[in-house]
Amino acid sequence: MDKTIIENALDCLRHGGVILYPTDTIWGIGCDCANADAVEKIYSIKQRDHSKSMLLLACDDFLTGNPAIDRLLHSEEKPTTVIVPIDLLPNGMSIAPNLPADDGTIGIRLPKHRFCQEIVLQLGRPIVSTSANFSGQPSPSHRSDIDGRLVTMMDYCIPDLPEFASGVSKPSRIVKMSGDGETITLRD
């Protein structure tokens, strides 16, 4: 994997920028999860209502310690985003106050994509992920599906290289877990 691309993406994230990048599902846009200004920039770029939260791409270092949640995060069936109350996030995990949904929840996914894993590990905290589209538009399976206007709004764009291809062309499964451990599948 090209170290310069990783370094450029990390530099952008550390300085409050927004990146366009491949994930283990579809192409996304993201930022440092603790930077409220960067989170706000994503809401503005996507023309997205704040009631619709985004999710965090994390790694095992950021697991919740809740066996039921962690088991869902490690789902082998397909990439799975687990929506949890923010009070179930690991102690010490700092996220921007404008990131959780109005109901006090946030989605978490452990990507199986080498680029995403490397970025999260080197940044030292999760990154925000949301589909690389304007709100209400189709999610982009391939870099070529992304609206050129959205691309021009990014601070850094990961190039469309074969080594970044996920081989998956649809968004993750979404499961919501309540504080009492009940789960509901929102998207399969």
Backbone as numpy.savetxt, mean C-alpha at the origin, in Angstrom:
# Nx Ny Nz CAx CAy CAz Cx Cy Cz
18.17 -6.81 -8.76 17.32 -5.63 -8.76 18.21 -4.39 -8.76
17.88 -3.44 -9.57 18.66 -2.22 -9.73 18.68 -1.40 -8.44
19.85 -1.31 -7.82 19.99 -0.58 -6.54 19.69 0.91 -6.69
19.99 1.49 -7.87 19.73 2.91 -8.08 18.24 3.21 -8.02
17.42 2.33 -8.58 15.97 2.52 -8.54 15.48 2.48 -7.10
15.97 1.52 -6.33 15.60 1.41 -4.91 16.02 2.68 -4.17
17.26 3.11 -4.35 17.77 4.31 -3.66 16.97 5.55 -4.04
16.62 5.70 -5.32 15.84 6.86 -5.75 14.44 6.85 -5.13
13.82 5.68 -5.09 12.49 5.56 -4.48 12.54 5.88 -2.99
13.54 5.36 -2.30 13.68 5.63 -0.86 13.95 7.10 -0.60
14.79 7.72 -1.41 15.07 9.15 -1.25 13.78 9.96 -1.42
13.00 9.61 -2.40 11.73 10.28 -2.64 10.79 10.12 -1.44
10.65 8.90 -0.95 9.77 8.64 0.19 10.23 9.39 1.44
11.52 9.37 1.68 12.07 10.04 2.88 11.90 11.55 2.84
11.73 12.10 1.64 11.56 13.54 1.49 10.11 13.94 1.24
9.18 13.06 1.58 7.76 13.38 1.49 7.16 13.23 0.11
7.83 12.52 -0.77 7.34 12.35 -2.13 6.37 11.20 -2.29
5.75 11.17 -3.45 4.81 10.13 -3.84 5.42 9.36 -5.01
5.37 8.03 -4.90 5.96 7.20 -5.96 4.87 6.39 -6.68
5.15 6.08 -7.93 4.36 5.15 -8.74 5.18 3.87 -8.77
4.57 2.74 -8.38 5.37 1.52 -8.27 4.54 0.26 -8.48
5.22 -0.83 -8.84 4.54 -2.11 -8.98 4.38 -2.77 -7.61
3.27 -3.47 -7.45 3.07 -4.23 -6.21 2.89 -5.70 -6.59
2.53 -6.51 -5.63 2.29 -7.92 -5.90 0.92 -8.15 -6.52
0.16 -7.09 -6.74 -1.14 -7.21 -7.38 -1.19 -6.31 -8.61
-1.48 -5.04 -8.41 -1.59 -4.08 -9.49 -0.59 -2.95 -9.27
-0.51 -2.01 -10.20 0.37 -0.85 -10.00 -0.28 0.09 -8.99
0.57 0.68 -8.15 0.06 1.54 -7.10 0.81 2.84 -7.00
0.26 3.72 -6.19 0.98 4.92 -5.79 1.07 4.89 -4.27
2.14 5.45 -3.76 2.33 5.38 -2.32 3.29 6.41 -1.79
3.42 6.40 -0.48 4.28 7.34 0.23 4.64 6.74 1.58
5.41 7.46 2.34 5.75 7.09 3.72 4.47 7.16 4.55
4.14 6.09 5.24 2.88 6.03 5.99 2.80 7.01 7.16
3.93 7.57 7.57 3.93 8.49 8.71 3.89 9.95 8.28
3.92 10.23 6.98 3.98 11.60 6.49 2.59 12.08 6.07
1.96 12.89 6.92 0.59 13.36 6.67 0.49 14.20 5.40
1.50 15.01 5.11 1.45 15.83 3.89 1.50 14.96 2.64
2.30 13.92 2.66 2.38 13.01 1.51 1.08 12.23 1.35
0.48 11.81 2.46 -0.81 11.11 2.41 -1.86 12.04 1.80
-1.86 13.29 2.23 -2.82 14.27 1.70 -2.61 14.48 0.20
-1.36 14.47 -0.21 -1.06 14.63 -1.64 -1.67 13.49 -2.45
-1.62 12.27 -1.92 -2.21 11.13 -2.63 -3.73 11.30 -2.74
-4.38 11.71 -1.64 -5.82 11.94 -1.71 -6.14 12.98 -2.79
-5.35 14.02 -2.86 -5.56 15.08 -3.84 -5.33 14.57 -5.27
-4.23 13.86 -5.49 -3.92 13.33 -6.82 -5.04 12.41 -7.30
-5.47 11.51 -6.44 -6.50 10.54 -6.84 -7.90 11.14 -6.88
-8.05 12.35 -6.33 -9.38 12.98 -6.21 -10.28 12.02 -5.42
-9.73 11.54 -4.33 -10.37 10.49 -3.53 -10.95 11.08 -2.25
-12.13 10.62 -1.89 -12.78 11.03 -0.66 -12.00 10.47 0.53
-11.82 11.27 1.55 -11.06 10.83 2.73 -11.73 9.68 3.49
-13.00 9.45 3.24 -13.67 8.35 3.94 -13.20 6.99 3.41
-12.57 6.99 2.23 -12.04 5.76 1.65 -10.56 5.69 1.98
-10.22 4.82 2.90 -8.83 4.78 3.34 -7.95 4.06 2.32
-6.67 4.18 2.53 -5.69 3.46 1.73 -5.14 2.35 2.62
-4.17 1.62 2.12 -3.64 0.53 2.93 -2.14 0.67 3.11
-1.62 -0.16 4.00 -0.19 -0.20 4.27 0.39 -1.48 3.71
1.52 -1.36 3.02 2.31 -2.54 2.67 3.38 -2.64 3.75
3.45 -3.77 4.39 4.35 -3.95 5.53 5.17 -5.22 5.33
5.95 -5.56 6.32 6.69 -6.81 6.33 6.51 -7.45 7.70
7.03 -8.63 7.88 6.83 -9.36 9.13 7.22 -8.56 10.37
8.17 -7.64 10.23 8.59 -6.84 11.38 7.45 -5.99 11.94
6.40 -5.79 11.13 5.30 -4.92 11.53 4.02 -5.70 11.82
4.15 -7.00 12.05 2.96 -7.80 12.33 2.30 -7.35 13.62
1.03 -7.62 13.72 0.24 -7.09 14.83 0.42 -7.85 16.14
0.84 -9.11 16.07 0.92 -9.92 17.28 -0.41 -10.60 17.57
-1.43 -10.30 16.79 -2.73 -10.94 16.90 -2.71 -12.15 15.96
-2.76 -13.38 16.49 -2.62 -14.57 15.65 -3.62 -14.64 14.50
-4.87 -14.25 14.74 -5.88 -14.33 13.68 -5.55 -13.37 12.54
-5.14 -12.15 12.86 -4.79 -11.16 11.84 -3.53 -11.61 11.10
-2.53 -12.01 11.85 -1.27 -12.41 11.23 -1.44 -13.63 10.31
-2.33 -14.54 10.69 -2.61 -15.71 9.85 -3.24 -15.25 8.52
-4.18 -14.32 8.58 -4.80 -13.79 7.35 -3.77 -13.07 6.48
-2.86 -12.34 7.11 -1.84 -11.62 6.36 -0.91 -12.57 5.61
-0.71 -13.76 6.15 0.16 -14.75 5.52 -0.60 -15.70 4.60
-1.79 -15.32 4.20 -2.59 -16.16 3.31 -1.80 -16.55 2.08
-1.78 -17.82 1.79 -1.06 -18.32 0.61 -1.97 -18.37 -0.62
-3.29 -18.29 -0.41 -4.23 -18.38 -1.51 -4.02 -17.26 -2.52
-4.03 -16.06 -2.04 -3.88 -14.88 -2.89 -3.49 -13.71 -2.00
-2.94 -12.66 -2.62 -2.61 -11.48 -1.80 -3.86 -11.01 -1.04
-3.69 -10.78 0.25 -4.82 -10.43 1.11 -4.53 -9.17 1.91
-5.45 -8.23 1.82 -5.41 -7.03 2.64 -6.37 -7.25 3.80
-5.88 -7.04 5.02 -6.70 -7.20 6.21 -6.96 -5.82 6.79
-8.22 -5.47 6.91 -8.61 -4.19 7.51 -8.81 -4.41 8.99
-8.08 -3.63 9.79 -8.12 -3.80 11.24 -8.32 -2.44 11.92
-8.87 -2.45 13.13 -8.92 -1.22 13.91 -7.48 -0.74 14.19
-7.25 0.57 14.11 -5.88 1.06 14.28 -5.30 0.75 15.65
-6.15 0.50 16.64 -5.60 0.15 17.96 -5.02 -1.26 17.99
-5.19 -2.04 16.90 -4.58 -3.36 16.82 -3.24 -3.33 16.08
-2.82 -2.14 15.62 -1.51 -2.04 14.98 -0.44 -2.27 16.03
0.74 -2.73 15.61 1.82 -2.97 16.57 2.17 -1.69 17.34
2.52 -1.89 18.61 2.96 -0.75 19.43 4.13 -0.06 18.75
4.08 1.24 18.73 5.18 2.00 18.16 5.04 2.27 16.67
4.06 1.64 15.98 3.90 1.91 14.56 3.23 3.27 14.42
3.92 4.17 13.78 3.42 5.52 13.60 2.83 5.66 12.20
1.56 6.07 12.14 0.95 6.36 10.85 0.36 7.77 10.89
0.29 8.38 9.73 -0.25 9.73 9.63 -1.70 9.74 10.12
-2.10 10.80 10.82 -3.46 10.85 11.36 -4.54 10.90 10.28
-4.20 11.31 9.06 -5.18 11.38 7.98 -5.22 10.10 7.14
-4.54 9.07 7.59 -4.49 7.81 6.84 -5.62 6.83 7.17
-5.99 6.63 8.43 -7.07 5.68 8.72 -8.42 6.14 8.16
-9.29 5.17 7.92 -10.66 5.47 7.48 -11.41 6.17 8.61
-12.54 6.75 8.26 -13.36 7.45 9.25 -13.78 6.55 10.41
-13.86 5.23 10.18 -14.26 4.31 11.24 -13.09 3.84 12.10
-11.90 4.45 11.91 -10.74 4.11 12.74 -10.05 2.83 12.34
-10.16 2.44 11.07 -9.50 1.22 10.59 -8.47 1.55 9.52
-7.59 0.57 9.28 -6.57 0.68 8.23 -6.34 -0.72 7.66
-6.06 -0.78 6.37 -5.74 -2.05 5.73 -4.24 -2.31 5.78
-3.87 -3.57 5.92 -2.46 -3.98 5.93 -2.31 -5.17 4.97
-1.24 -5.18 4.21 -0.91 -6.35 3.39 0.59 -6.60 3.46
0.96 -7.87 3.48 2.37 -8.26 3.41 2.63 -8.66 1.96
3.26 -7.78 1.18 3.45 -8.10 -0.24 4.48 -9.21 -0.44
4.25 -9.96 -1.48 5.20 -11.01 -1.86 5.96 -10.55 -3.10
6.18 -9.28 -3.18 6.85 -8.67 -4.33 8.18 -8.12 -3.84
9.25 -8.54 -4.48 10.60 -8.22 -4.01 10.84 -6.72 -3.88
10.38 -5.95 -4.85 10.59 -4.50 -4.80 9.91 -3.91 -3.56
8.65 -4.25 -3.35 7.91 -3.72 -2.20 8.56 -4.13 -0.88
8.95 -5.38 -0.79 9.61 -5.85 0.44 10.89 -5.07 0.72
11.67 -4.85 -0.33 12.94 -4.13 -0.17 12.71 -2.69 0.28
11.74 -2.02 -0.32 11.43 -0.63 0.04 10.99 -0.55 1.50
10.08 -1.41 1.91 9.57 -1.39 3.29 10.70 -1.67 4.28
11.51 -2.67 4.00 12.61 -3.01 4.91 13.61 -1.87 5.04
14.00 -1.29 3.91 15.01 -0.23 3.97 14.45 1.08 4.52
13.16 1.36 4.28 12.56 2.57 4.85 12.40 2.42 6.36
12.16 1.18 6.80 12.02 0.91 8.23 10.61 1.07 8.75
9.66 1.21 7.85 8.24 1.30 8.22 7.41 1.02 6.97
6.12 0.76 7.17 5.26 0.47 6.02 5.15 1.66 5.07
4.73 1.36 3.84 4.43 2.41 2.88 2.94 2.34 2.54
2.41 3.48 2.17 1.02 3.57 1.73 0.91 2.93 0.36
-0.21 2.29 0.12 -0.48 1.75 -1.21 -1.94 1.99 -1.55
-2.14 2.46 -2.76 -3.47 2.61 -3.34 -3.32 2.47 -4.84
-4.35 2.05 -5.51 -4.25 1.81 -6.95 -3.84 3.09 -7.69
-3.07 2.91 -8.75 -2.54 4.03 -9.53 -3.57 4.47 -10.57
-4.64 5.06 -10.05 -5.71 5.55 -10.91 -6.41 6.71 -10.22
-7.20 7.43 -10.98 -8.06 8.44 -10.39 -9.26 7.73 -9.80
-9.79 8.25 -8.71 -10.90 7.60 -8.01 -12.04 7.29 -8.98
-12.52 6.05 -8.91 -13.61 5.62 -9.75 -13.19 5.01 -11.08
-11.91 5.11 -11.43 -11.41 4.55 -12.68 -10.91 3.12 -12.44
-10.77 2.32 -13.50 -10.28 0.94 -13.32 -8.86 0.90 -12.75
-8.60 -0.13 -11.96 -7.26 -0.34 -11.40 -6.33 -0.83 -12.50
-5.10 -0.30 -12.56 -4.18 -0.66 -13.64 -3.40 -1.95 -13.36
-3.61 -2.93 -14.22 -2.87 -4.19 -14.10 -1.44 -4.04 -14.59
-1.25 -3.18 -15.57 0.07 -2.98 -16.18 0.41 -1.49 -16.18
1.67 -1.19 -16.22 2.14 0.20 -16.24 1.50 0.96 -17.40
1.33 0.31 -18.54 0.76 0.96 -19.72 -0.72 1.32 -19.54
-1.39 0.76 -18.52 -2.79 1.07 -18.24 -2.98 2.36 -17.44
-1.89 2.95 -16.96 -1.97 4.11 -16.07 -2.16 5.38 -16.88
-3.11 6.20 -16.47 -3.41 7.47 -17.13 -2.15 8.35 -17.08
-1.75 8.87 -18.23 -0.55 9.71 -18.32 -0.62 10.95 -17.45
-1.82 11.48 -17.22 -1.95 12.67 -16.34 -1.54 12.32 -14.92
-1.89 11.11 -14.47 -1.52 10.68 -13.12 0.00 10.52 -13.02
0.60 9.97 -14.07 2.05 9.77 -14.07 2.78 11.09 -13.88
2.30 12.16 -14.51 2.98 13.47 -14.41 2.89 14.07 -13.01
1.98 13.56 -12.18 1.82 14.08 -10.82 2.71 13.39 -9.79
3.42 12.36 -10.22 4.28 11.59 -9.32 5.62 12.29 -9.12
6.21 12.09 -7.94 7.55 12.61 -7.67 8.62 11.65 -8.18
8.28 10.36 -8.25 9.21 9.37 -8.80 8.40 8.19 -9.32
8.76 7.73 -10.51 8.08 6.59 -11.13 9.06 5.45 -11.32
8.71 4.28 -10.81 9.52 3.09 -11.02 9.35 2.69 -12.49
10.44 2.42 -13.18 10.31 2.05 -14.59 9.60 0.70 -14.75
9.01 0.53 -15.92 8.30 -0.70 -16.24 9.31 -1.73 -16.73
9.92 -2.43 -15.79 10.92 -3.44 -16.11 10.37 -4.83 -15.86
10.77 -5.82 -16.66 10.27 -7.19 -16.47 10.51 -7.72 -15.05
11.59 -7.31 -14.41 11.89 -7.82 -13.07 10.87 -7.35 -12.03
10.08 -6.33 -12.37 9.08 -5.82 -11.44 7.68 -6.39 -11.69
7.51 -7.14 -12.76 6.19 -7.68 -13.08 5.73 -8.65 -11.99
4.47 -8.52 -11.61 3.96 -9.38 -10.54 3.32 -10.66 -11.07
2.84 -10.63 -12.30 2.15 -11.78 -12.84 0.71 -11.87 -12.36
0.27 -10.92 -11.54 -1.09 -10.86 -11.04 -1.75 -9.64 -11.67
-3.01 -9.77 -12.05 -3.64 -8.64 -12.73 -4.91 -8.15 -12.06
-5.05 -8.43 -10.77 -6.22 -7.91 -10.08 -5.86 -7.54 -8.65
-6.68 -6.65 -8.07 -6.41 -6.21 -6.69 -6.49 -7.36 -5.69
-6.00 -7.10 -4.49 -5.98 -8.13 -3.44 -7.38 -8.44 -2.92
-7.46 -9.58 -2.28 -8.66 -9.92 -1.52 -8.67 -8.97 -0.32
-9.86 -8.55 0.12 -9.96 -7.66 1.28 -10.83 -8.33 2.33
-10.27 -8.45 3.53 -10.98 -9.03 4.67 -10.97 -8.00 5.78
-12.11 -7.76 6.38 -12.19 -6.81 7.49 -12.36 -7.58 8.79
-11.54 -7.22 9.78 -11.61 -7.88 11.08 -12.04 -6.86 12.13
-13.04 -7.21 12.89 -13.51 -6.33 13.95 -12.63 -6.51 15.19
-12.81 -5.64 16.15 -12.04 -5.71 17.40 -12.27 -7.00 18.16
-13.43 -7.64 17.95 -13.71 -8.90 18.65 -13.30 -10.13 17.84
-12.61 -9.93 16.70 -12.07 -11.04 15.93 -12.95 -11.57 14.82
-14.14 -11.01 14.63 -15.02 -11.46 13.55 -14.48 -10.96 12.21
-14.51 -11.82 11.19 -14.04 -11.43 9.88 -15.16 -11.43 8.85
-15.07 -10.46 7.92 -16.01 -10.34 6.82 -15.19 -10.14 5.56
-15.43 -10.92 4.51 -14.74 -10.75 3.23 -15.47 -9.66 2.45
-14.75 -8.59 2.14 -15.32 -7.48 1.40 -15.09 -7.60 -0.10
-13.97 -8.23 -0.47 -13.68 -8.47 -1.89 -12.87 -9.75 -1.96
-13.27 -10.65 -2.85 -12.56 -11.92 -2.95 -11.76 -12.04 -4.20
